């Protein structure tokens, strides 16, 4: 996969995301210099709660069903690769 903040491959978008769990609310904070999206999530990083909230947030952001958002790599890391089928 190409390493960039957001890559559009036709009907698929790959996004590099830096996640900050246990925040006061879930929100897109901005983008880092390398194009990585910085997102705060309110859920704690336990039993996949923060990952599920991240996927729900991105699905809402892009207007797609949650089933079309997948974490490709970084399930247990702060830096994640997320694929969105648009």
PERAVEN-V572308 format. One record per helix or strand of 2 or more residues. SS is the DSSP state (~ for helix, > for strand). FROM is the first residue (numbers start at 0). TO is the last residue. Records with the same first field share a line. If there is no record, write none. Layout:
# PERAVEN-V572308
SS = FROM-TO + FROM-TO
This chain:
# PERAVEN-V572308
> = 5-8 + 11-19 + 26-30 + 36-39 + 68-72 + 78-84
~ = 48-61 + 65-67
